[in-house]
Amino acid sequence: MSQLFVSSVATPIGLATWRPTTAQLVREVSSNRQAEAVPAGIAIHHFTDLFDERTDVSLAELHRATTVLTKQVEQALLGQRALDRIQKLVVDPQRIATPDGRSASEFCGAHWPQFIEVAGGRAEAAVEGADRFGQSTVMQLAALRTASATQAWWGTTEWANRVDAWTRSVWFRPKLKHTVRTSPELLDDDLLLDLIGH
């Protein structure tokens, strides 16, 4: 994310941490890749954020699974009643969640029951929010999640910035450039983690 941090919050030990204001987040998402940000934000909120406390899933695996879901959400957004379709998608135990074909329930393992409880609740809240405030409001909130994402997930501004910097500084085959931009779930761990910054 760009360096737009101007508000600070006091921490328990008295140090200041910088956080963007809501207006800055809106401006960043509005001016950068809104169409890509919405599906990524939905995937992050309904899936990726639920893995924060998990240590049995590597960052590379989680990045791949997030990318797979982002692409599925992107397709769901093209149809009618998109949020209803997304609600079904994020709680479907048979949904293909990884490039190697594992289902969502296989990927989540023993955590699946807790996962669907939270993901299902978030998806239901999105549907209710759209009924009350309009779908465009819910989509804008989804896009905002990418501006404050903790990692460079595919579809976020931070991912695009890192890929742009990498492509300017490293020679690579055109086919690899295309894969990095459109299908990072197919990259090997070393390159994917290098792009993520870990």
Secondary structure, 3 states (H helix, E strand, C coil): CCCCCCEEEECCCCCEEEECCHHHHHHHHHHCCHHHHHHHHHHHHHCHHHHCCCCCCCHHHHHHHHHHHHHHHHHHCCCCCHHHHHHHHHCCCCCECCCCCCEHHHHHHHHHHHHHHHHHHHHHHHHHHHHHHCHHHHHHHHHHHHHCCCCCCCCCHHHHHHHHHHHHHCCCCHHHHHHHHHCHHHCCHHHHHHHHCC
